Amino acid sequence: MAAYNWNWAVLVSEPYLSWLLKGVVATVTLALSSWVIALVLGSLIGLARTLPNAPLRWLATSYVELFRNIPLLVQMFLWFFVLPELVPPDIGHWLKRDLPYPEFYSAMVCLGLYTAARVAEQVRSGINSVPPLLSAAARASGMSLAQTYRHILLPLGFRIIVPPLTSEFLGIVKNTSLALTIGIMEITASSRQIESYTFHGYEAFAAATALYLSIALSLLFLTRRLEASTRIPGWIARGSM
């Protein structure tokens, strides 16, 4: 270590600085697009797990158990390498050749579906944390099941689970680093590329660490403000997460 030739200037010289900046853009874009899928799909699945429809609950539970218990890296490989070989040849060729940036879309779908299983559990827990007496009062006042979910269970449930949802969002940002395995030049891949070209691995990965930390702290600041604005004064949630 004493003989190591430190050169921090390499991080602000071209093309290495551009590589890092493109890596940040790829990471943020992938995280945001995946989060949209995860939040929408996870909310629907979590809602389905609380409905009085047994077949629908079974399907939703099967989805959660399937995607939550297969390692994310394995799912990444399945979506990118295996799926195009299982579908009809024309569709497989489109997925591998004609679709612009197939690596990005494969990673986006993979991260979105994987995180949706985790979001679904948060949504289910949030809905189940609402005291049953509120639902009973809503039904007794003449509300239908749909109206009870719309006006009582979902508004309260989502406000309860804002803190764990923000943690899931931070998790999806960190999980984008696995996308390097299928060729996406996000922050970690960009740092490895700089290391390969310059042999300054310590500087490259120190930059990656600083970038991830900066993104996480920025998101943490924004999400803390969101948590403060959605917190229910005096509310103690029931149920288990």
VOBA-1610 file (N, C-alpha, C; in pm, whole numbers, padded with zeros to 5 digits, always signed):
BEGIN
Met+00083-00120+00000Met+00000+00000+00000Met+00087+00125+00000Ala+00203+00120+00070Ala+00288+00238+00078Ala+00341+00278-00059Ala+00359+00178-00148Ala+00414+00207-00281Ala+00306+00239-00384Tyr+00182+00242-00341Tyr+00073+00267-00436Tyr+00079+00411-00486Asn+00063+00429-00614Asn+00071+00561-00676Asn-00069+00622-00684Trp-00104+00698-00580Trp-00237+00759-00577Trp-00247+00868-00682Asn-00362+00872-00750Asn-00383+00975-00852Asn-00533+01006-00859Trp-00577+01096-00771Trp-00718+01131-00767Trp-00761+01213-00887Ala-00664+01275-00955Ala-00697+01358-01070Ala-00759+01277-01184Val-00736+01146-01183Val-00789+01063-01290Val-00943+01067-01291Leu-01003+01091-01175Leu-01148+01090-01165Leu-01214+01211-01230Val-01137+01318-01249Val-01195+01439-01309Val-01139+01465-01449Ser-01070+01367-01503Ser-01019+01380-01639Ser-01106+01297-01733Glu-01103+01333-01860Glu-01183+01262-01960Glu-01105+01145-02017Pro-01174+01037-02050Pro-01321+01019-02051Pro-01378+00965-01920Tyr-01293+00954-01817Tyr-01333+00883-01696Tyr-01443+00958-01620Leu-01437+01091-01618Leu-01542+01167-01552Leu-01677+01145-01622Ser-01674+01142-01755Ser-01798+01117-01831Ser-01853+00979-01802Trp-01765+00881-01786Trp-01811+00747-01753Trp-01884+00745-01619Leu-01829+00815-01521Leu-01893+00818-01389Leu-02028+00887-01395Leu-02033+00999-01468Leu-02160+01072-01478Leu-02266+00991-01550Lys-02225+00921-01656Lys-02321+00835-01726Lys-02365+00720-01636Gly-02275+00673-01552Gly-02312+00569-01457Gly-02416+00616-01358Val-02402+00740-01311Val-02501+00797-01219Val-02637+00808-01287Val-02638+00857-01411Val-02764+00869-01485Val-02829+00733-01504Ala-02749+00633-01540Ala-02804+00498-01560Ala-02860+00442-01430Thr-02789+00462-01319Thr-02835+00412-01189Thr-02966+00476-01148Val-02973+00608-01157Val-03093+00680-01114Val-03211+00646-01205Thr-03187+00642-01336Thr-03296+00612-01430Thr-03349+00470-01408Leu-03259+00376-01389Leu-03300+00237-01367Leu-03376+00225-01236Ala-03328+00291-01131Ala-03395+00282-01001Ala-03535+00342-01007Leu-03549+00458-01068Leu-03680+00524-01073Leu-03780+00445-01157Ser-03737+00399-01275Ser-03829+00324-01361Ser-03870+00191-01296Ser-03776+00126-01230Ser-03808+00000-01161Ser-03901+00025-01044Trp-03882+00138-00975Trp-03966+00169-00859Trp-04111+00194-00900Val-04132+00253-01016Val-04269+00275-01064Val-04339+00140-01081Ile-04270+00046-01144Ile-04327-00089-01161Ile-04354-00152-01025Ala-04256-00145-00936Ala-04268-00209-00806Ala-04382-00150-00724Leu-04395-00018-00726Leu-04497+00046-00643Leu-04637+00015-00695Val-04656+00024-00826Val-04789-00001-00883Val-04828-00147-00868Leu-04740-00236-00914Leu-04771-00379-00908Leu-04776-00429-00764Gly-04682-00385-00682Gly-04680-00428-00543Gly-04804-00384-00467Ser-04853-00264-00498Ser-04975-00216-00431Ser-05094-00303-00468Leu-05105-00338-00596Leu-05216-00423-00639Leu-05209-00562-00577Ile-05088-00618-00572Ile-05074-00752-00515Ile-05097-00749-00365Gly-05044-00648-00298Gly-05067-00637-00154Gly-05214-00619-00122Leu-05285-00541-00204Leu-05429-00525-00187Leu-05500-00658-00206Ala-05458-00733-00309Ala-05522-00862-00337Ala-05505-00959-00221Arg-05394-00948-00148Arg-05369-01040-00036Arg-05460-01014+00083Thr-05533-00903+00082Thr-05622-00873+00194Thr-05769-00887+00157Leu-05798-00920+00033Leu-05938-00930-00011Leu-06000-01061+00035Pro-06133-01065+00050Pro-06200-01189+00092Pro-06221-01287-00022Asn-06135-01286-00120Asn-06144-01376-00235Asn-06027-01473-00227Ala-06056-01597-00191Ala-05950-01693-00163Ala-05861-01722-00285Pro-05915-01747-00405Pro-05827-01771-00520Pro-05736-01653-00551Leu-05789-01531-00539Leu-05708-01412-00565Leu-05598-01398-00460Arg-05631-01425-00335Arg-05529-01421-00229Arg-05421-01525-00254Trp-05460-01642-00301Trp-05363-01748-00327Trp-05267-01709-00440Leu-05322-01652-00546Leu-05238-01608-00657Leu-05140-01499-00613Ala-05190-01403-00535Ala-05103-01296-00487Ala-04995-01350-00395Thr-05031-01442-00308Thr-04933-01502-00217Thr-04828-01582-00295Ser-04872-01653-00397Ser-04778-01731-00480Ser-04677-01640-00548Tyr-04725-01527-00598Tyr-04633-01431-00661Tyr-04529-01384-00561Val-04573-01344-00443Val-04479-01293-00342Val-04376-01398-00306Glu-04421-01520-00280Glu-04327-01624-00239Glu-04231-01661-00351Leu-04278-01658-00475Leu-04192-01693-00587Leu-04081-01590-00606Phe-04118-01464-00619Phe-04020-01361-00650Phe-03934-01323-00530Arg-03987-01337-00411Arg-03910-01297-00293Arg-03805-01400-00255Asn-03824-01526-00296Asn-03736-01633-00250Asn-03638-01682-00356Ile-03635-01620-00473Ile-03534-01650-00574Ile-03432-01536-00572Pro-03303-01566-00559Pro-03202-01459-00553Pro-03214-01363-00670Leu-03195-01236-00641Leu-03213-01134-00744Leu-03116-01154-00860Leu-02994-01194-00833Leu-02897-01215-00940Leu-02943-01326-01035Val-02999-01432-00980Val-03052-01540-01063Val-03166-01489-01150Gln-03254-01408-01092Gln-03365-01353-01170Gln-03313-01263-01283Met-03207-01188-01255Met-03149-01102-01357Met-03102-01184-01477Phe-03036-01295-01450Phe-02989-01382-01559Phe-03106-01446-01633Leu-03210-01486-01558Leu-03325-01550-01622Leu-03394-01454-01718Trp-03414-01330-01677Trp-03481-01234-01763Trp-03400-01201-01887Phe-03269-01191-01871Phe-03188-01145-01985Phe-03142-01258-02075Phe-03101-01371-02018Phe-03043-01479-02098Phe-03142-01590-02132Val-03234-01622-02039Val-03319-01739-02056Val-03451-01705-02124Leu-03516-01597-02082Leu-03647-01563-02138Leu-03648-01554-02290Pro-03551-01487-02355Pro-03555-01480-02502Pro-03548-01616-02571Glu-03494-01718-02501Glu-03485-01851-02559Glu-03612-01933-02538Leu-03699-01889-02447Leu-03820-01965-02418Leu-03941-01918-02497Val-03938-01794-02540Val-04051-01739-02615Val-04037-01776-02763Pro-04141-01755-02845Pro-04129-01781-02989Pro-04010-01708-03050Pro-03948-01766-03155Pro-03824-01711-03211Pro-03832-01564-03250Asp-03943-01523-03310Asp-03956-01383-03351Asp-03952-01289-03231Ile-04022-01328-03125Ile-04022-01245-03004Ile-03884-01247-02939Gly-03821-01365-02936Gly-03688-01375-02878Gly-03587-01290-02953His-03595-01291-03086His-03504-01209-03166His-03528-01061-03138Trp-03655-01022-03124Trp-03685-00882-03093Trp-03630-00842-02957Leu-03644-00932-02860Leu-03594-00902-02726Leu-03442-00887-02724Lys-03373-00969-02805Lys-03226-00968-02802Lys-03164-00869-02898Arg-03230-00842-03011Arg-03165-00764-03116Arg-03236-00632-03149Asp-03367-00638-03164Asp-03440-00522-03215Asp-03482-00424-03104Leu-03502-00474-02984Leu-03541-00387-02874Leu-03424-00296-02836Pro-03443-00163-02836Pro-03333-00074-02796Pro-03294-00098-02650Tyr-03165-00109-02626Tyr-03113-00127-02490Tyr-03181-00243-02418Pro-03172-00363-02470Pro-03241-00476-02404Pro-03191-00501-02263Glu-03063-00469-02236Glu-03010-00488-02101Glu-03086-00402-02001Phe-03113-00278-02040Phe-03181-00187-01948Phe-03322-00235-01918Tyr-03396-00273-02022Tyr-03535-00314-02001Tyr-03543-00446-01924Ser-03449-00536-01948Ser-03447-00661-01871Ser-03422-00632-01724Ala-03325-00546-01695Ala-03295-00511-01556Ala-03411-00436-01492Met-03475-00348-01567Met-03587-00271-01514Met-03702-00364-01474Val-03738-00456-01563Val-03846-00550-01532Val-03808-00639-01415Cys-03685-00688-01416Cys-03639-00777-01310Cys-03645-00708-01174Leu-03586-00589-01164Leu-03587-00516-01037Leu-03728-00478-00997Gly-03810-00438-01094Gly-03947-00399-01063Gly-04029-00513-01007Leu-04022-00630-01072Leu-04102-00744-01027Leu-04051-00800-00895Tyr-03920-00800-00878Tyr-03862-00849-00751Tyr-03904-00758-00636Thr-03890-00628-00654Thr-03924-00535-00546Thr-04073-00527-00524Ala-04153-00554-00627Ala-04298-00554-00611Ala-04342-00657-00507Ala-04273-00771-00501Ala-04307-00872-00400Ala-04283-00818-00259Arg-04178-00740-00243Arg-04149-00682-00112Arg-04245-00569-00079Val-04278-00487-00179Val-04375-00379-00158Val-04512-00438-00123Ala-04548-00548-00186Ala-04677-00611-00159Ala-04690-00649-00012Glu-04584-00699+00046Glu-04587-00734+00188Glu-04604-00610+00275Gln-04541-00500+00235Gln-04558-00376+00311Gln-04702-00327+00302Val-04760-00331+00183Val-04898-00285+00165Val-04994-00374+00243Arg-04974-00504+00235Arg-05060-00596+00311Arg-05052-00565+00460Ser-04931-00545+00510Ser-04915-00516+00653Ser-04979-00383+00690Gly-04967-00283+00602Gly-05027-00155+00631Gly-05178-00163+00640Ile-05240-00235+00546Ile-05386-00251+00549Ile-05429-00328+00673Asn-05355-00433+00706Asn-05391-00513+00824Asn-05365-00439+00954Ser-05285-00332+00948Ser-05258-00254+01069Ser-05371-00160+01105Val-05460-00134+01013Val-05575-00047+01041Val-05670-00124+01134Pro-05708-00065+01246Pro-05798-00136+01340Pro-05924-00186+01272Pro-05962-00309+01297Pro-06082-00367+01232Pro-06209-00289+01262Leu-06213-00222+01376Leu-06334-00146+01411Leu-06362-00035+01310Leu-06257+00022+01250Leu-06279+00125+01149Leu-06348+00068+01026Ser-06303-00050+00985Ser-06367-00116+00870Ser-06511-00154+00903Ala-06530-00206+01024Ala-06665-00245+01064Ala-06758-00123+01067Ala-06707-00011+01116Ala-06788+00111+01122Ala-06822+00159+00982Ala-06726+00149+00891Ala-06750+00192+00753Ala-06857+00105+00688Arg-06849-00027+00708Arg-06949-00115+00649Arg-07085-00094+00713Ala-07085-00067+00845Ala-07213-00045+00913Ala-07280+00085+00868Ser-07199+00181+00823Ser-07255+00308+00778Ser-07306+00300+00634Gly-07291+00185+00571Gly-07345+00167+00437Gly-07242+00165+00326Met-07114+00174+00359Met-07010+00171+00256Met-06996+00029+00201Ser-06969+00021+00071Ser-06938-00109+00011Ser-06794-00146+00044Leu-06755-00268+00007Leu-06617-00311+00031Leu-06519-00221-00044Ala-06552-00189-00170Ala-06464-00103-00249Ala-06451+00036-00187Gln-06562+00091-00138Gln-06559+00222-00074Gln-06480+00219+00056Thr-06490+00109+00129Thr-06413+00095+00253Thr-06264+00096+00226Tyr-06223+00026+00120Tyr-06081+00027+00083Tyr-06039+00165+00035Arg-06124+00226-00045Arg-06087+00354-00105Arg-06076+00467-00003His-06170+00471+00091His-06178+00586+00182His-06117+00560+00319Ile-06099+00434+00357Ile-06050+00404+00492Ile-05918+00327+00489Leu-05922+00207+00434Leu-05807+00117+00447Leu-05684+00164+00369Leu-05703+00201+00243Leu-05587+00240+00162Leu-05525+00372+00207Pro-05604+00478+00232Pro-05540+00602+00278Pro-05462+00586+00408Leu-05522+00516+00505Leu-05453+00497+00632Leu-05337+00399+00617Gly-05361+00290+00542Gly-05257+00189+00526Gly-05132+00243+00461Phe-05147+00324+00358Phe-05030+00378+00289Phe-04956+00480+00375Arg-05028+00556+00455Arg-04959+00650+00543Arg-04880+00576+00650Ile-04928+00461+00692Ile-04857+00383+00793Ile-04725+00329+00738Ile-04725+00289+00611Ile-04608+00218+00556Ile-04512+00309+00480Val-04526+00439+00490Val-04431+00527+00422Val-04287+00499+00465Pro-04254+00486+00595Pro-04114+00458+00632Pro-04057+00330+00571Pro-04126+00214+00580Pro-04068+00096+00514Pro-04062+00106+00362Leu-04155+00179+00302Leu-04149+00196+00157Leu-04027+00277+00116Thr-03992+00377+00195Thr-03872+00454+00163Thr-03748+00368+00174Ser-03747+00275+00268Ser-03634+00181+00279Ser-03625+00091+00157Glu-03741+00048+00105Glu-03741-00034-00015Glu-03688+00045-00134Phe-03720+00174-00140Phe-03670+00257-00249Phe-03519+00270-00243Leu-03465+00290-00124Leu-03319+00294-00110Leu-03258+00159-00148Gly-03328+00051-00115Gly-03278-00081-00150Gly-03271-00103-00300Ile-03369-00052-00373Ile-03369-00072-00518Ile-03256+00007-00583Val-03219+00121-00525Val-03104+00197-00576Val-02976+00114-00563Lys-02958+00050-00448Lys-02838-00032-00428Lys-02841-00158-00514Asn-02959-00213-00534Asn-02969-00336-00614Asn-02939-00313-00763Thr-02942-00187-00807Thr-02909-00161-00948Thr-02766-00203-00980Ser-02681-00215-00878Ser-02542-00254-00903Ser-02532-00393-00965Leu-02634-00479-00942Leu-02633-00613-01001Leu-02653-00609-01152Ala-02703-00497-01202Ala-02727-00487-01347Ala-02598-00488-01426Leu-02484-00466-01361Leu-02356-00472-01434Leu-02332-00611-01491Thr-02395-00713-01430Thr-02372-00851-01474Thr-02432-00879-01611Ile-02525-00794-01656Ile-02582-00813-01790Ile-02543-00699-01883Gly-02448-00615-01841Gly-02390-00519-01933Gly-02434-00375-01919Ile-02505-00339-01813Ile-02546-00200-01794Ile-02433-00123-01727Met-02397-00010-01784Met-02286+00069-01732Met-02337+00165-01625Glu-02379+00108-01512Glu-02418+00193-01399Glu-02294+00230-01319Ile-02309+00278-01198Ile-02196+00333-01123Ile-02087+00229-01099Thr-02126+00111-01053Thr-02026+00008-01023Thr-01954-00036-01150Ala-02028-00057-01258Ala-01964-00098-01384Ala-01872+00010-01436Ser-01911+00136-01423Ser-01826+00247-01468Ser-01696+00251-01387Ser-01706+00225-01257Ser-01586+00224-01173Ser-01492+00110-01212Arg-01549-00006-01242Arg-01466-00118-01287Arg-01400-00088-01420Gln-01472-00018-01507Gln-01413+00019-01636Gln-01296+00116-01617Ile-01312+00211-01527Ile-01202+00304-01498Ile-01082+00229-01441Glu-01109+00133-01353Glu-01000+00054-01296Glu-00926-00023-01405Ser-01000-00079-01499Ser-00937-00157-01606Ser-00849-00071-01696Tyr-00890+00053-01718Tyr-00815+00141-01808Tyr-00699+00212-01740Thr-00713+00241-01610Thr-00613+00324-01543Thr-00533+00251-01437Phe-00582+00135-01391Phe-00521+00060-01281Phe-00525+00138-01150His-00618+00231-01140His-00638+00306-01016His-00771+00262-00955Gly-00771+00138-00906Gly-00894+00081-00853Gly-00941+00146-00724Tyr-00846+00185-00638Tyr-00885+00246-00511Tyr-00962+00377-00536Glu-00909+00457-00625Glu-00976+00585-00655Glu-01112+00562-00721Ala-01118+00466-00813Ala-01242+00440-00885Ala-01353+00395-00792Phe-01321+00302-00703Phe-01425+00250-00615Phe-01452+00343-00498Ala-01355+00428-00464Ala-01385+00534-00367Ala-01486+00631-00426Ala-01472+00662-00555Ala-01568+00749-00622Ala-01706+00684-00626Ala-01711+00553-00654Ala-01839+00482-00656Ala-01905+00486-00518Thr-01825+00466-00414Thr-01879+00472-00278Thr-01936+00609-00248Ala-01863+00713-00285Ala-01910+00850-00260Ala-02038+00880-00338Leu-02048+00830-00460Leu-02167+00855-00541Leu-02289+00784-00484Tyr-02273+00658-00447Tyr-02384+00585-00387Tyr-02428+00653-00257Leu-02329+00695-00177Leu-02362+00759-00050Leu-02434+00892-00073Ser-02391+00967-00173Ser-02456+01094-00203Ser-02601+01074-00247Ile-02623+00975-00334Ile-02759+00946-00379Ile-02846+00903-00262Ala-02792+00814-00177Ala-02869+00764-00064Ala-02903+00874+00035Leu-02807+00961+00065Leu-02833+01070+00160Leu-02934+01170+00104Ser-02924+01197-00026Ser-03021+01288-00088Ser-03162+01231-00081Leu-03175+01101-00112Leu-03305+01036-00104Leu-03355+01030+00040Leu-03261+01006+00133Leu-03299+00999+00274Leu-03355+01133+00322Phe-03293+01241+00278Phe-03342+01374+00316Phe-03484+01397+00264Leu-03507+01361+00137Leu-03640+01381+00078Leu-03744+01290+00143Thr-03707+01165+00167Thr-03804+01071+00224Thr-03836+01103+00369Arg-03740+01158+00443Arg-03770+01197+00581Arg-03874+01308+00585Arg-03865+01399+00489Arg-03966+01505+00481Arg-04103+01447+00444Leu-04102+01347+00353Leu-04227+01281+00316Leu-04287+01208+00435Glu-04203+01140+00512Glu-04252+01069+00630Glu-04313+01165+00731Ala-04247+01280+00750Ala-04299+01378+00846Ala-04434+01433+00803Ser-04452+01453+00672Ser-04577+01511+00623Ser-04692+01411+00619Thr-04661+01281+00616Thr-04766+01180+00609Thr-04791+01110+00742Arg-04711+01140+00843Arg-04727+01074+00972Arg-04862+01110+01033Ile-04929+01011+01092Ile-05059+01032+01156Ile-05034+01062+01303Pro-05062+01183+01350Pro-05034+01219+01489Pro-05104+01126+01588Gly-05028+01074+01682Gly-05084+00990+01787Gly-05119+00850+01744Trp-05086+00813+01620Trp-05125+00681+01568Trp-05022+00577+01607Ile-05069+00467+01660Ile-04984+00350+01687Ile-05040+00236+01605Ala-04965+00194+01503Ala-05016+00090+01413Ala-05025-00044+01482Arg-05129-00118+01448Arg-05144-00253+01500Arg-05101-00353+01393Gly-05082-00476+01438Gly-05042-00579+01343Gly-04892-00588+01333Ser-04845-00685+01263Ser-04702-00708+01244Ser-04664-00679+01103Met-04540-00634+01084Met-04492-00602+00950Met-04449-00729+00879
//
